[in-house]
Amino acid sequence: AQRVTQPEKLLSVFKGAPVELKCNYSYSGSPELFWYVQYSRQRLQLLLRHISRESIKGFTADLNKGETSFHLKKPFAQEEDSAMYYCALTVGTSGSRLTFGEGTQLTVNP
Amino acid sequence: DAGITQSPRHKVTETGTPVTLRCHQTENHRYMYWYRQDPGHGLRLIHYSYGVKDTDKGEVSDGYSVSRSKTEDFLLTLESATSSQTSVYFCAISTRGGGIADTQYFGPGTRLTVL
């Protein structure tokens, strides 16, 4: 079965510093990877996905199949980036069910 | 928000009582999902539906049942609530056909406390 691991439960950086949220997965095939974000008191929303290869709010993520990783990066963190971030994958079986990691709470300090 | 609402938004109940949570969508999407969110576990799939009266189990389905008699509504029932079911419950929909290129959109969540 597939699995997603986010090794950091909490991550704290200062405004303007680079930030990297780690995500590792285990699956023998070719999954589709996502990053979802949940701001305080808001619903979960899609931040970006691998298949789109886009940059949202300055965040990027590169799929490394050799290391089975999909780390989320931003060169200059902003206070409004403070949120809970979830890495997730789907393997294309019926229903595009998502498997989520445990989440990383990012705090950007002024 | 893909037209997804959940009700109630907050509920406190006692152990052993039945509880039903409702997810409503306005855009006639075929696939709907129920997840629970718990610290240290992220979100875990409870059940999902791929059409009216078509449902299947997720990874944490024990103690839960679902029903979908209309495209727009997906109900989650806790037959006899336990304290371990205290959680935040999220409904989601898929915007396409449920394939690997699909994207899920989430409702606002229901915070359930079982005393």
HADDOCK unambig.tbl for C-alpha pairs under 7 A between the chains (distance, minus, plus):
assign (segid A and resid 32 and name CA) (segid B and resid 100 and name CA) 6.47 0.50 0.50
assign (segid A and resid 42 and name CA) (segid B and resid 108 and name CA) 6.79 0.50 0.50
assign (segid A and resid 43 and name CA) (segid B and resid 106 and name CA) 6.54 0.50 0.50
assign (segid A and resid 43 and name CA) (segid B and resid 107 and name CA) 6.31 0.50 0.50
assign (segid A and resid 43 and name CA) (segid B and resid 108 and name CA) 4.74 0.50 0.50
assign (segid A and resid 43 and name CA) (segid B and resid 109 and name CA) 6.92 0.50 0.50
assign (segid A and resid 44 and name CA) (segid B and resid 106 and name CA) 5.92 0.50 0.50
assign (segid A and resid 45 and name CA) (segid B and resid 105 and name CA) 6.69 0.50 0.50
assign (segid A and resid 45 and name CA) (segid B and resid 106 and name CA) 6.81 0.50 0.50
assign (segid A and resid 90 and name CA) (segid B and resid 100 and name CA) 6.34 0.50 0.50
assign (segid A and resid 91 and name CA) (segid B and resid 100 and name CA) 6.34 0.50 0.50
assign (segid A and resid 92 and name CA) (segid B and resid 99 and name CA) 5.43 0.50 0.50
assign (segid A and resid 92 and name CA) (segid B and resid 100 and name CA) 4.13 0.50 0.50
assign (segid A and resid 94 and name CA) (segid B and resid 98 and name CA) 6.69 0.50 0.50
assign (segid A and resid 94 and name CA) (segid B and resid 99 and name CA) 6.96 0.50 0.50
assign (segid A and resid 95 and name CA) (segid B and resid 31 and name CA) 6.84 0.50 0.50
assign (segid A and resid 95 and name CA) (segid B and resid 50 and name CA) 6.80 0.50 0.50
assign (segid A and resid 95 and name CA) (segid B and resid 98 and name CA) 4.45 0.50 0.50
assign (segid A and resid 95 and name CA) (segid B and resid 99 and name CA) 6.40 0.50 0.50
assign (segid A and resid 96 and name CA) (segid B and resid 98 and name CA) 4.88 0.50 0.50
assign (segid A and resid 96 and name CA) (segid B and resid 99 and name CA) 5.18 0.50 0.50
assign (segid A and resid 96 and name CA) (segid B and resid 100 and name CA) 5.65 0.50 0.50
assign (segid A and resid 96 and name CA) (segid B and resid 102 and name CA) 6.78 0.50 0.50
assign (segid A and resid 100 and name CA) (segid B and resid 42 and name CA) 6.06 0.50 0.50
assign (segid A and resid 100 and name CA) (segid B and resid 43 and name CA) 5.77 0.50 0.50
assign (segid A and resid 100 and name CA) (segid B and resid 44 and name CA) 6.91 0.50 0.50
assign (segid A and resid 101 and name CA) (segid B and resid 42 and name CA) 5.66 0.50 0.50
assign (segid A and resid 102 and name CA) (segid B and resid 40 and name CA) 5.31 0.50 0.50
assign (segid A and resid 102 and name CA) (segid B and resid 41 and name CA) 4.70 0.50 0.50
assign (segid A and resid 102 and name CA) (segid B and resid 42 and name CA) 3.95 0.50 0.50
assign (segid A and resid 103 and name CA) (segid B and resid 42 and name CA) 5.58 0.50 0.50
